[in-house]
Amino acid sequence: MTDVFGLSHKDASPVSGQAKHEQVIFCSDERSGLHAIIAIYNTALGPSLGGTRFYPYGSEQAALADVLNLSRAMAYKNALAGLDLGGGKAVIIGDPATDKSEALLRAYGRFVQSLGGRYFTACDVGTYSEDMDIVARESSYVTGRTRANGGAGDSSILTAFGVFQGMRAAAEHVYGAPTLHGRRVGVEGVGKVGHRLVDHLVEDGAEVVICDVSEQAVERVRQRHPQVEVVADQLALTGADIDVYAPCALGGALDDETVARLRAGIVCGGANNQLAHPGVEKELADRGILYAPDYVVNSGGVIQVADEIHGFDMDRAKAKATQIYDTTLKIFATAAEDGIPPAVAADRLAERRMSEVGRIRGIWLGR
């Protein structure tokens, strides 16, 4: 279908893995070069919220697979963060370094607006608060904006804070005290989230070991915290004598080989989709390694941008992110009681909230 601005979209036809999504929209504007997919997993708790990923996918099918997985994950993340928001995500196919333009972002904003509030967008890989300001010139349903425009700014602030709260909960569960003081923590990836997590850990009295593919990122941390130890790569970090492993770089950090090599008793980090494949959560449990589900502990960022919808207040958002500690403890307790891995317990709690609250929202209120 094409509107008067020459933009076109089509609803996706059913494909494998798509059956449970409420809506998937393919968006195209040839003049600006926009090729995007917006996926809404569900709106049981409220309008969907999730970032826009700008990435040079090898094919449309690869982009579709990614946006379906990411939107589903957002539904679970938003549910366990206690937000009245469903799960959605968008991907723009292209290289943000060369393909991003004002026209493309504004065209994308038109598509977000056309959904009438079913989907709120924000930043993700390849997009920034400044980009959201441009998208917002065409849409009312944009969060993650710059502070100059009433937004929350950098969402990594509360993402790192939330991961630290989840790590405190893991320490409470394993060691009996909600602190990392005297513990040795390995942080893989010290970019936007990782370097802020190091700040929290050092302040708490932890011994920190880091690695990153970027020498610049490592040097930034070393300048702030000279006492931090640096190792060459993930292989060296996961094989090191550490108490906690915090993956804060790319997804898929926990595969069969890594789990077999890991010496840490706790895994808690900011990266998305840390489990390389189904079954890894059981391997961790079988080895006695406590896994704090990634979408639970890294939800501080979505809490931060969600707060913008009602007019951003950092104190209110931070108070909400502090609750990640209690949520993580509840997941560990449920897992222990039911004899299941924490990742399975987290999924069940999220699904229960979506089902129970979603049913209540079906009660007719009249007009």
Contacts in CASP RR format, 6 or more apart in sequence:
PFRMAT RR
TARGET T0000
AUTHOR 0000-0000-0000
METHOD contacts of the structure
MODEL  1
MTDVFGLSHKDASPVSGQAKHEQVIFCSDERSGLHAIIAIYNTALGPSLG
GTRFYPYGSEQAALADVLNLSRAMAYKNALAGLDLGGGKAVIIGDPATDK
SEALLRAYGRFVQSLGGRYFTACDVGTYSEDMDIVARESSYVTGRTRANG
GAGDSSILTAFGVFQGMRAAAEHVYGAPTLHGRRVGVEGVGKVGHRLVDH
LVEDGAEVVICDVSEQAVERVRQRHPQVEVVADQLALTGADIDVYAPCAL
GGALDDETVARLRAGIVCGGANNQLAHPGVEKELADRGILYAPDYVVNSG
GVIQVADEIHGFDMDRAKAKATQIYDTTLKIFATAAEDGIPPAVAADRLA
ERRMSEVGRIRGIWLGR
1 8 0 8 1.000
1 9 0 8 1.000
1 10 0 8 1.000
2 8 0 8 1.000
3 114 0 8 1.000
5 110 0 8 1.000
6 29 0 8 1.000
6 31 0 8 1.000
7 27 0 8 1.000
7 28 0 8 1.000
7 29 0 8 1.000
7 34 0 8 1.000
7 107 0 8 1.000
7 110 0 8 1.000
7 111 0 8 1.000
8 27 0 8 1.000
8 28 0 8 1.000
8 29 0 8 1.000
9 25 0 8 1.000
9 26 0 8 1.000
9 27 0 8 1.000
9 28 0 8 1.000
9 111 0 8 1.000
9 114 0 8 1.000
10 25 0 8 1.000
10 26 0 8 1.000
11 23 0 8 1.000
11 24 0 8 1.000
11 25 0 8 1.000
11 26 0 8 1.000
12 18 0 8 1.000
12 24 0 8 1.000
12 25 0 8 1.000
12 26 0 8 1.000
12 37 0 8 1.000
12 64 0 8 1.000
15 64 0 8 1.000
17 68 0 8 1.000
18 24 0 8 1.000
18 64 0 8 1.000
18 68 0 8 1.000
20 41 0 8 1.000
20 42 0 8 1.000
20 72 0 8 1.000
21 39 0 8 1.000
21 40 0 8 1.000
21 41 0 8 1.000
21 42 0 8 1.000
21 68 0 8 1.000
21 71 0 8 1.000
21 72 0 8 1.000
22 40 0 8 1.000
22 41 0 8 1.000
22 42 0 8 1.000
22 43 0 8 1.000
23 38 0 8 1.000
23 39 0 8 1.000
23 40 0 8 1.000
23 118 0 8 1.000
24 37 0 8 1.000
24 38 0 8 1.000
24 39 0 8 1.000
24 40 0 8 1.000
24 64 0 8 1.000
24 67 0 8 1.000
24 68 0 8 1.000
25 37 0 8 1.000
25 38 0 8 1.000
25 39 0 8 1.000
25 111 0 8 1.000
25 115 0 8 1.000
26 36 0 8 1.000
26 37 0 8 1.000
27 34 0 8 1.000
27 35 0 8 1.000
27 36 0 8 1.000
27 37 0 8 1.000
27 38 0 8 1.000
27 107 0 8 1.000
27 108 0 8 1.000
27 111 0 8 1.000
28 34 0 8 1.000
28 35 0 8 1.000
28 36 0 8 1.000
29 104 0 8 1.000
29 107 0 8 1.000
31 103 0 8 1.000
32 101 0 8 1.000
32 103 0 8 1.000
32 104 0 8 1.000
32 106 0 8 1.000
32 107 0 8 1.000
33 99 0 8 1.000
33 104 0 8 1.000
33 107 0 8 1.000
34 92 0 8 1.000
34 104 0 8 1.000
34 107 0 8 1.000
34 108 0 8 1.000
35 60 0 8 1.000
35 92 0 8 1.000
35 93 0 8 1.000
35 94 0 8 1.000
36 52 0 8 1.000
36 90 0 8 1.000
36 91 0 8 1.000
36 92 0 8 1.000
36 93 0 8 1.000
36 108 0 8 1.000
36 111 0 8 1.000
37 60 0 8 1.000
37 63 0 8 1.000
37 64 0 8 1.000
37 67 0 8 1.000
37 90 0 8 1.000
37 91 0 8 1.000
37 93 0 8 1.000
38 67 0 8 1.000
38 88 0 8 1.000
38 89 0 8 1.000
38 90 0 8 1.000
38 111 0 8 1.000
38 112 0 8 1.000
38 115 0 8 1.000
38 119 0 8 1.000
39 67 0 8 1.000
39 68 0 8 1.000
39 70 0 8 1.000
39 71 0 8 1.000
39 88 0 8 1.000
39 89 0 8 1.000
39 90 0 8 1.000
40 48 0 8 1.000
40 71 0 8 1.000
40 87 0 8 1.000
40 88 0 8 1.000
40 115 0 8 1.000
40 118 0 8 1.000
40 119 0 8 1.000
41 48 0 8 1.000
41 68 0 8 1.000
41 71 0 8 1.000
41 72 0 8 1.000
41 74 0 8 1.000
41 75 0 8 1.000
41 86 0 8 1.000
41 87 0 8 1.000
41 88 0 8 1.000
41 89 0 8 1.000
42 48 0 8 1.000
42 75 0 8 1.000
42 86 0 8 1.000
42 87 0 8 1.000
42 354 0 8 1.000
43 86 0 8 1.000
43 87 0 8 1.000
43 118 0 8 1.000
44 75 0 8 1.000
44 86 0 8 1.000
44 354 0 8 1.000
44 355 0 8 1.000
44 357 0 8 1.000
44 358 0 8 1.000
44 361 0 8 1.000
45 78 0 8 1.000
45 79 0 8 1.000
45 83 0 8 1.000
45 84 0 8 1.000
45 85 0 8 1.000
45 86 0 8 1.000
45 353 0 8 1.000
45 354 0 8 1.000
45 357 0 8 1.000
45 358 0 8 1.000
45 361 0 8 1.000
46 84 0 8 1.000
46 85 0 8 1.000
46 86 0 8 1.000
46 361 0 8 1.000
47 85 0 8 1.000
47 86 0 8 1.000
47 117 0 8 1.000
47 118 0 8 1.000
47 119 0 8 1.000
47 120 0 8 1.000
47 141 0 8 1.000
48 71 0 8 1.000
48 74 0 8 1.000
48 75 0 8 1.000
48 85 0 8 1.000
48 86 0 8 1.000
48 87 0 8 1.000
48 88 0 8 1.000
48 118 0 8 1.000
48 119 0 8 1.000
48 120 0 8 1.000
49 74 0 8 1.000
49 78 0 8 1.000
49 83 0 8 1.000
49 85 0 8 1.000
49 86 0 8 1.000
49 87 0 8 1.000
49 88 0 8 1.000
49 119 0 8 1.000
49 120 0 8 1.000
49 121 0 8 1.000
49 122 0 8 1.000
49 143 0 8 1.000
49 302 0 8 1.000
49 305 0 8 1.000
49 306 0 8 1.000
50 70 0 8 1.000
50 71 0 8 1.000
50 74 0 8 1.000
50 87 0 8 1.000
50 88 0 8 1.000
50 89 0 8 1.000
50 90 0 8 1.000
50 119 0 8 1.000
50 120 0 8 1.000
50 121 0 8 1.000
50 122 0 8 1.000
50 124 0 8 1.000
50 302 0 8 1.000
51 74 0 8 1.000
51 88 0 8 1.000
51 89 0 8 1.000
51 90 0 8 1.000
51 121 0 8 1.000
51 122 0 8 1.000
51 123 0 8 1.000
51 124 0 8 1.000
51 127 0 8 1.000
52 89 0 8 1.000
52 90 0 8 1.000
52 91 0 8 1.000
52 92 0 8 1.000
52 108 0 8 1.000
52 121 0 8 1.000
52 122 0 8 1.000
52 123 0 8 1.000
52 124 0 8 1.000
52 127 0 8 1.000
52 131 0 8 1.000
52 135 0 8 1.000
53 66 0 8 1.000
53 67 0 8 1.000
53 70 0 8 1.000
53 89 0 8 1.000
53 90 0 8 1.000
53 91 0 8 1.000
53 92 0 8 1.000
53 124 0 8 1.000
53 125 0 8 1.000
53 126 0 8 1.000
53 127 0 8 1.000
54 91 0 8 1.000
54 92 0 8 1.000
54 94 0 8 1.000
54 96 0 8 1.000
54 99 0 8 1.000
54 100 0 8 1.000
54 124 0 8 1.000
54 125 0 8 1.000
54 126 0 8 1.000
54 127 0 8 1.000
54 131 0 8 1.000
55 63 0 8 1.000
55 66 0 8 1.000
55 91 0 8 1.000
55 92 0 8 1.000
55 93 0 8 1.000
55 94 0 8 1.000
55 96 0 8 1.000
55 125 0 8 1.000
55 126 0 8 1.000
56 93 0 8 1.000
56 94 0 8 1.000
56 95 0 8 1.000
57 63 0 8 1.000
57 66 0 8 1.000
57 91 0 8 1.000
57 93 0 8 1.000
57 94 0 8 1.000
60 93 0 8 1.000
63 91 0 8 1.000
63 93 0 8 1.000
66 91 0 8 1.000
67 89 0 8 1.000
67 90 0 8 1.000
67 91 0 8 1.000
69 273 0 8 1.000
70 88 0 8 1.000
70 89 0 8 1.000
70 91 0 8 1.000
70 272 0 8 1.000
71 87 0 8 1.000
71 88 0 8 1.000
71 89 0 8 1.000
72 87 0 8 1.000
73 272 0 8 1.000
73 273 0 8 1.000
73 295 0 8 1.000
74 86 0 8 1.000
74 87 0 8 1.000
74 88 0 8 1.000
74 89 0 8 1.000
74 302 0 8 1.000
75 86 0 8 1.000
75 87 0 8 1.000
75 88 0 8 1.000
75 350 0 8 1.000
75 354 0 8 1.000
76 295 0 8 1.000
76 346 0 8 1.000
76 347 0 8 1.000
76 350 0 8 1.000
76 351 0 8 1.000
77 87 0 8 1.000
77 295 0 8 1.000
77 296 0 8 1.000
77 298 0 8 1.000
77 299 0 8 1.000
77 302 0 8 1.000
78 85 0 8 1.000
78 86 0 8 1.000
78 87 0 8 1.000
78 299 0 8 1.000
78 302 0 8 1.000
78 306 0 8 1.000
79 86 0 8 1.000
79 350 0 8 1.000
79 351 0 8 1.000
79 353 0 8 1.000
79 354 0 8 1.000
80 295 0 8 1.000
80 296 0 8 1.000
80 299 0 8 1.000
80 327 0 8 1.000
80 346 0 8 1.000
80 349 0 8 1.000
80 350 0 8 1.000
80 353 0 8 1.000
81 299 0 8 1.000
81 300 0 8 1.000
81 302 0 8 1.000
81 303 0 8 1.000
81 306 0 8 1.000
81 320 0 8 1.000
81 324 0 8 1.000
81 327 0 8 1.000
82 320 0 8 1.000
82 323 0 8 1.000
82 353 0 8 1.000
83 302 0 8 1.000
83 303 0 8 1.000
83 306 0 8 1.000
84 357 0 8 1.000
85 120 0 8 1.000
85 306 0 8 1.000
88 119 0 8 1.000
89 124 0 8 1.000
90 108 0 8 1.000
90 112 0 8 1.000
90 119 0 8 1.000
90 121 0 8 1.000
92 104 0 8 1.000
92 108 0 8 1.000
92 127 0 8 1.000
96 126 0 8 1.000
96 127 0 8 1.000
100 131 0 8 1.000
102 134 0 8 1.000
105 131 0 8 1.000
105 134 0 8 1.000
105 135 0 8 1.000
106 134 0 8 1.000
106 135 0 8 1.000
106 137 0 8 1.000
106 138 0 8 1.000
107 138 0 8 1.000
108 135 0 8 1.000
108 138 0 8 1.000
109 121 0 8 1.000
109 135 0 8 1.000
109 136 0 8 1.000
109 138 0 8 1.000
109 139 0 8 1.000
109 142 0 8 1.000
110 138 0 8 1.000
110 139 0 8 1.000
112 119 0 8 1.000
112 121 0 8 1.000
112 135 0 8 1.000
112 138 0 8 1.000
112 139 0 8 1.000
112 141 0 8 1.000
112 142 0 8 1.000
113 138 0 8 1.000
113 139 0 8 1.000
113 140 0 8 1.000
113 141 0 8 1.000
115 141 0 8 1.000
116 141 0 8 1.000
117 140 0 8 1.000
117 141 0 8 1.000
119 141 0 8 1.000
120 141 0 8 1.000
120 142 0 8 1.000
120 143 0 8 1.000
120 309 0 8 1.000
121 132 0 8 1.000
121 135 0 8 1.000
121 139 0 8 1.000
121 141 0 8 1.000
121 142 0 8 1.000
121 143 0 8 1.000
122 132 0 8 1.000
122 142 0 8 1.000
122 143 0 8 1.000
122 144 0 8 1.000
122 155 0 8 1.000
122 302 0 8 1.000
122 305 0 8 1.000
123 129 0 8 1.000
123 131 0 8 1.000
123 132 0 8 1.000
123 144 0 8 1.000
123 155 0 8 1.000
123 305 0 8 1.000
129 144 0 8 1.000
129 145 0 8 1.000
129 146 0 8 1.000
129 151 0 8 1.000
129 153 0 8 1.000
129 154 0 8 1.000
130 146 0 8 1.000
132 142 0 8 1.000
132 143 0 8 1.000
132 144 0 8 1.000
132 145 0 8 1.000
132 146 0 8 1.000
133 145 0 8 1.000
133 146 0 8 1.000
133 149 0 8 1.000
135 142 0 8 1.000
136 142 0 8 1.000
136 145 0 8 1.000
136 149 0 8 1.000
143 151 0 8 1.000
143 152 0 8 1.000
143 305 0 8 1.000
143 306 0 8 1.000
143 308 0 8 1.000
143 309 0 8 1.000
144 151 0 8 1.000
144 152 0 8 1.000
144 153 0 8 1.000
144 155 0 8 1.000
144 304 0 8 1.000
144 305 0 8 1.000
144 308 0 8 1.000
145 151 0 8 1.000
145 152 0 8 1.000
145 153 0 8 1.000
145 308 0 8 1.000
146 153 0 8 1.000
147 153 0 8 1.000
150 308 0 8 1.000
150 311 0 8 1.000
150 312 0 8 1.000
151 308 0 8 1.000
151 311 0 8 1.000
151 312 0 8 1.000
152 304 0 8 1.000
152 305 0 8 1.000
152 307 0 8 1.000
152 308 0 8 1.000
152 312 0 8 1.000
152 314 0 8 1.000
152 317 0 8 1.000
154 192 0 8 1.000
155 300 0 8 1.000
155 301 0 8 1.000
155 302 0 8 1.000
155 304 0 8 1.000
155 305 0 8 1.000
156 192 0 8 1.000
156 193 0 8 1.000
156 196 0 8 1.000
156 301 0 8 1.000
157 196 0 8 1.000
157 301 0 8 1.000
157 304 0 8 1.000
158 300 0 8 1.000
158 301 0 8 1.000
158 303 0 8 1.000
158 304 0 8 1.000
158 317 0 8 1.000
158 318 0 8 1.000
158 321 0 8 1.000
159 192 0 8 1.000
159 193 0 8 1.000
159 196 0 8 1.000
159 270 0 8 1.000
159 298 0 8 1.000
159 300 0 8 1.000
159 301 0 8 1.000
159 304 0 8 1.000
160 193 0 8 1.000
160 194 0 8 1.000
160 196 0 8 1.000
160 197 0 8 1.000
160 199 0 8 1.000
160 200 0 8 1.000
160 270 0 8 1.000
161 196 0 8 1.000
161 200 0 8 1.000
161 300 0 8 1.000
161 318 0 8 1.000
161 321 0 8 1.000
162 297 0 8 1.000
162 298 0 8 1.000
162 299 0 8 1.000
162 300 0 8 1.000
162 321 0 8 1.000
162 322 0 8 1.000
162 324 0 8 1.000
163 193 0 8 1.000
163 197 0 8 1.000
163 246 0 8 1.000
163 248 0 8 1.000
163 268 0 8 1.000
163 269 0 8 1.000
163 270 0 8 1.000
163 297 0 8 1.000
163 298 0 8 1.000
164 197 0 8 1.000
164 200 0 8 1.000
164 201 0 8 1.000
164 204 0 8 1.000
165 297 0 8 1.000
165 321 0 8 1.000
165 322 0 8 1.000
165 324 0 8 1.000
165 325 0 8 1.000
165 328 0 8 1.000
166 268 0 8 1.000
166 292 0 8 1.000
166 296 0 8 1.000
166 297 0 8 1.000
166 324 0 8 1.000
166 325 0 8 1.000
166 328 0 8 1.000
167 180 0 8 1.000
167 185 0 8 1.000
167 201 0 8 1.000
167 244 0 8 1.000
167 246 0 8 1.000
167 266 0 8 1.000
167 268 0 8 1.000
167 269 0 8 1.000
167 292 0 8 1.000
167 297 0 8 1.000
168 178 0 8 1.000
168 179 0 8 1.000
168 180 0 8 1.000
168 325 0 8 1.000
169 178 0 8 1.000
169 292 0 8 1.000
169 324 0 8 1.000
169 325 0 8 1.000
169 326 0 8 1.000
169 328 0 8 1.000
169 329 0 8 1.000
169 332 0 8 1.000
170 244 0 8 1.000
170 266 0 8 1.000
170 268 0 8 1.000
170 290 0 8 1.000
170 292 0 8 1.000
170 328 0 8 1.000
170 332 0 8 1.000
171 177 0 8 1.000
171 178 0 8 1.000
171 179 0 8 1.000
171 180 0 8 1.000
171 183 0 8 1.000
171 244 0 8 1.000
171 266 0 8 1.000
172 178 0 8 1.000
172 329 0 8 1.000
173 290 0 8 1.000
173 329 0 8 1.000
173 332 0 8 1.000
174 265 0 8 1.000
174 266 0 8 1.000
174 290 0 8 1.000
175 183 0 8 1.000
178 325 0 8 1.000
179 204 0 8 1.000
179 205 0 8 1.000
180 201 0 8 1.000
180 204 0 8 1.000
180 205 0 8 1.000
180 206 0 8 1.000
180 244 0 8 1.000
181 204 0 8 1.000
181 205 0 8 1.000
181 206 0 8 1.000
182 205 0 8 1.000
182 206 0 8 1.000
182 207 0 8 1.000
183 206 0 8 1.000
183 207 0 8 1.000
183 243 0 8 1.000
183 244 0 8 1.000
184 206 0 8 1.000
184 207 0 8 1.000
184 208 0 8 1.000
184 209 0 8 1.000
184 241 0 8 1.000
184 242 0 8 1.000
184 243 0 8 1.000
184 244 0 8 1.000
185 201 0 8 1.000
185 206 0 8 1.000
185 207 0 8 1.000
185 208 0 8 1.000
185 209 0 8 1.000
185 242 0 8 1.000
185 243 0 8 1.000
185 244 0 8 1.000
185 246 0 8 1.000
186 208 0 8 1.000
186 209 0 8 1.000
186 210 0 8 1.000
186 237 0 8 1.000
186 240 0 8 1.000
186 242 0 8 1.000
186 244 0 8 1.000
186 245 0 8 1.000
186 246 0 8 1.000
186 264 0 8 1.000
187 194 0 8 1.000
187 197 0 8 1.000
187 198 0 8 1.000
187 201 0 8 1.000
187 208 0 8 1.000
187 209 0 8 1.000
187 210 0 8 1.000
187 211 0 8 1.000
187 246 0 8 1.000
187 248 0 8 1.000
188 210 0 8 1.000
188 211 0 8 1.000
188 212 0 8 1.000
188 234 0 8 1.000
188 237 0 8 1.000
188 238 0 8 1.000
188 245 0 8 1.000
188 246 0 8 1.000
188 247 0 8 1.000
188 248 0 8 1.000
188 249 0 8 1.000
188 253 0 8 1.000
188 271 0 8 1.000
189 210 0 8 1.000
189 211 0 8 1.000
189 212 0 8 1.000
189 213 0 8 1.000
189 217 0 8 1.000
189 247 0 8 1.000
189 248 0 8 1.000
189 249 0 8 1.000
190 198 0 8 1.000
190 210 0 8 1.000
190 212 0 8 1.000
190 217 0 8 1.000
190 218 0 8 1.000
190 220 0 8 1.000
190 221 0 8 1.000
190 248 0 8 1.000
191 212 0 8 1.000
191 214 0 8 1.000
191 217 0 8 1.000
191 248 0 8 1.000
193 248 0 8 1.000
193 270 0 8 1.000
193 298 0 8 1.000
194 246 0 8 1.000
194 248 0 8 1.000
194 270 0 8 1.000
195 217 0 8 1.000
195 220 0 8 1.000
195 221 0 8 1.000
195 224 0 8 1.000
197 246 0 8 1.000
197 248 0 8 1.000
197 269 0 8 1.000
197 270 0 8 1.000
198 208 0 8 1.000
198 210 0 8 1.000
198 221 0 8 1.000
198 224 0 8 1.000
198 225 0 8 1.000
198 228 0 8 1.000
199 224 0 8 1.000
199 225 0 8 1.000
201 208 0 8 1.000
202 208 0 8 1.000
202 225 0 8 1.000
202 227 0 8 1.000
202 228 0 8 1.000
207 229 0 8 1.000
208 225 0 8 1.000
208 227 0 8 1.000
208 228 0 8 1.000
208 229 0 8 1.000
209 228 0 8 1.000
209 229 0 8 1.000
209 230 0 8 1.000
209 231 0 8 1.000
209 237 0 8 1.000
209 240 0 8 1.000
209 242 0 8 1.000
210 218 0 8 1.000
210 221 0 8 1.000
210 228 0 8 1.000
210 229 0 8 1.000
210 230 0 8 1.000
210 231 0 8 1.000
210 237 0 8 1.000
211 218 0 8 1.000
211 230 0 8 1.000
211 231 0 8 1.000
211 232 0 8 1.000
211 233 0 8 1.000
211 234 0 8 1.000
211 236 0 8 1.000
211 237 0 8 1.000
212 218 0 8 1.000
212 249 0 8 1.000
213 233 0 8 1.000
213 249 0 8 1.000
218 230 0 8 1.000
221 228 0 8 1.000
222 228 0 8 1.000
222 230 0 8 1.000
231 237 0 8 1.000
231 240 0 8 1.000
234 249 0 8 1.000
234 253 0 8 1.000
234 258 0 8 1.000
235 261 0 8 1.000
237 245 0 8 1.000
238 245 0 8 1.000
238 258 0 8 1.000
238 261 0 8 1.000
238 262 0 8 1.000
238 263 0 8 1.000
238 264 0 8 1.000
239 261 0 8 1.000
239 262 0 8 1.000
239 263 0 8 1.000
240 263 0 8 1.000
241 263 0 8 1.000
242 263 0 8 1.000
242 264 0 8 1.000
243 264 0 8 1.000
243 265 0 8 1.000
243 266 0 8 1.000
244 264 0 8 1.000
244 265 0 8 1.000
244 266 0 8 1.000
244 267 0 8 1.000
244 268 0 8 1.000
245 262 0 8 1.000
245 264 0 8 1.000
245 265 0 8 1.000
245 266 0 8 1.000
245 267 0 8 1.000
245 268 0 8 1.000
245 269 0 8 1.000
246 267 0 8 1.000
246 268 0 8 1.000
246 269 0 8 1.000
246 270 0 8 1.000
247 253 0 8 1.000
247 254 0 8 1.000
247 267 0 8 1.000
247 269 0 8 1.000
247 270 0 8 1.000
247 271 0 8 1.000
247 274 0 8 1.000
247 294 0 8 1.000
248 269 0 8 1.000
248 270 0 8 1.000
248 271 0 8 1.000
249 271 0 8 1.000
250 271 0 8 1.000
251 271 0 8 1.000
251 272 0 8 1.000
251 273 0 8 1.000
251 274 0 8 1.000
251 276 0 8 1.000
252 271 0 8 1.000
252 273 0 8 1.000
252 274 0 8 1.000
252 275 0 8 1.000
252 276 0 8 1.000
253 271 0 8 1.000
253 274 0 8 1.000
253 276 0 8 1.000
254 267 0 8 1.000
254 274 0 8 1.000
254 275 0 8 1.000
254 276 0 8 1.000
254 280 0 8 1.000
254 284 0 8 1.000
254 291 0 8 1.000
255 276 0 8 1.000
255 277 0 8 1.000
255 280 0 8 1.000
256 276 0 8 1.000
256 280 0 8 1.000
256 283 0 8 1.000
259 280 0 8 1.000
259 283 0 8 1.000
259 284 0 8 1.000
259 287 0 8 1.000
259 289 0 8 1.000
260 283 0 8 1.000
262 287 0 8 1.000
262 289 0 8 1.000
264 289 0 8 1.000
265 288 0 8 1.000
265 289 0 8 1.000
265 290 0 8 1.000
266 289 0 8 1.000
266 290 0 8 1.000
266 292 0 8 1.000
267 274 0 8 1.000
267 284 0 8 1.000
267 289 0 8 1.000
267 290 0 8 1.000
267 291 0 8 1.000
267 292 0 8 1.000
268 291 0 8 1.000
268 292 0 8 1.000
268 297 0 8 1.000
269 292 0 8 1.000
269 294 0 8 1.000
269 297 0 8 1.000
269 298 0 8 1.000
270 294 0 8 1.000
270 297 0 8 1.000
270 298 0 8 1.000
271 294 0 8 1.000
271 298 0 8 1.000
272 294 0 8 1.000
272 295 0 8 1.000
272 298 0 8 1.000
273 294 0 8 1.000
274 294 0 8 1.000
275 281 0 8 1.000
275 294 0 8 1.000
275 343 0 8 1.000
281 291 0 8 1.000
281 341 0 8 1.000
281 342 0 8 1.000
281 343 0 8 1.000
281 344 0 8 1.000
282 341 0 8 1.000
284 290 0 8 1.000
284 291 0 8 1.000
284 341 0 8 1.000
285 291 0 8 1.000
285 341 0 8 1.000
285 342 0 8 1.000
290 332 0 8 1.000
290 342 0 8 1.000
291 341 0 8 1.000
291 342 0 8 1.000
291 343 0 8 1.000
292 328 0 8 1.000
292 331 0 8 1.000
292 342 0 8 1.000
293 331 0 8 1.000
293 342 0 8 1.000
293 343 0 8 1.000
293 346 0 8 1.000
295 346 0 8 1.000
296 324 0 8 1.000
296 327 0 8 1.000
296 328 0 8 1.000
296 331 0 8 1.000
296 346 0 8 1.000
297 324 0 8 1.000
297 328 0 8 1.000
299 321 0 8 1.000
299 324 0 8 1.000
300 321 0 8 1.000
300 324 0 8 1.000
301 321 0 8 1.000
303 317 0 8 1.000
303 320 0 8 1.000
303 321 0 8 1.000
304 317 0 8 1.000
304 321 0 8 1.000
307 313 0 8 1.000
307 316 0 8 1.000
307 317 0 8 1.000
307 320 0 8 1.000
330 349 0 8 1.000
331 342 0 8 1.000
331 345 0 8 1.000
331 346 0 8 1.000
331 349 0 8 1.000
332 342 0 8 1.000
332 345 0 8 1.000
334 340 0 8 1.000
334 345 0 8 1.000
334 348 0 8 1.000
334 349 0 8 1.000
335 341 0 8 1.000
335 342 0 8 1.000
335 344 0 8 1.000
335 345 0 8 1.000
338 345 0 8 1.000
340 348 0 8 1.000
END
